[in-house]
Amino acid sequence: MDFSDLKAAFKPLYEQLDHNYLNEIEGLENPTSENLAIWIWQRLKPNLPLLSKVEIKETCTSGCVYCGE
């Protein structure tokens, strides 16, 4: 997958998430890293059929990986 395709697909989500109170975004009323990964997956997967996972890192040692299951 070309990185520019991924970047273009993620840009609208990034703009919605960046510098906003996540609890006020529809579907992220409980913005855990797991819920954020699912929220991102649900919005990216329709346009990126080769998407295999979404990884959210909270710190260097904690985070989650969502594979659409």
C-alpha positions in Angstrom: 0.0 0.0 0.0 1.3 3.4 -0.9 1.7 5.6 2.2 0.2 8.6 0.5 -3.1 6.6 0.1 -3.1 5.8 3.8 -2.3 9.4 4.7 -5.1 10.7 2.5 -7.6 8.2 3.9 -6.6 9.1 7.5 -6.5 12.9 7.1 -10.3 13.5 7.7 -10.1 11.3 10.9 -7.0 13.1 12.1 -8.7 16.5 11.6 -11.7 15.3 13.6 -9.6 13.9 16.4 -6.7 16.4 16.7 -7.2 19.1 19.4 -10.7 18.0 20.2 -12.4 16.5 23.3 -12.7 12.9 22.2 -15.7 12.3 24.5 -17.7 14.7 22.3 -17.1 12.8 19.1 -20.0 10.5 18.1 -18.9 6.9 18.8 -16.1 7.9 21.2 -18.1 8.8 24.3 -15.8 6.4 26.1 -12.5 7.0 24.3 -10.3 4.1 25.5 -7.5 3.1 23.2 -9.5 0.0 22.3 -12.6 2.0 21.4 -10.5 4.5 19.4 -8.9 1.7 17.4 -12.3 0.2 16.6 -13.6 3.7 15.7 -10.7 4.3 13.3 -11.0 0.8 11.8 -14.7 1.3 11.1 -14.0 4.5 9.2 -10.8 3.4 7.3 -11.6 -0.2 6.3 -14.3 0.6 3.7 -11.8 2.7 1.7 -8.7 0.6 2.5 -9.7 -3.0 1.9 -6.1 -4.2 2.5 -6.1 -2.7 6.0 -5.0 -5.4 8.4 -4.8 -3.7 11.8 -5.0 -0.4 13.7 -2.5 0.1 16.4 -2.9 2.7 19.2 0.0 3.5 21.4 -0.7 5.3 24.7 2.9 5.1 25.9 6.1 3.2 24.9 4.8 0.1 26.7 1.0 0.2 26.5 -1.5 0.4 23.8 -3.7 -1.9 21.7 -4.0 -3.5 18.3 -7.3 -4.1 16.6 -7.5 -6.5 13.7 -11.2 -6.1 12.8 -12.5 -9.0 14.9 
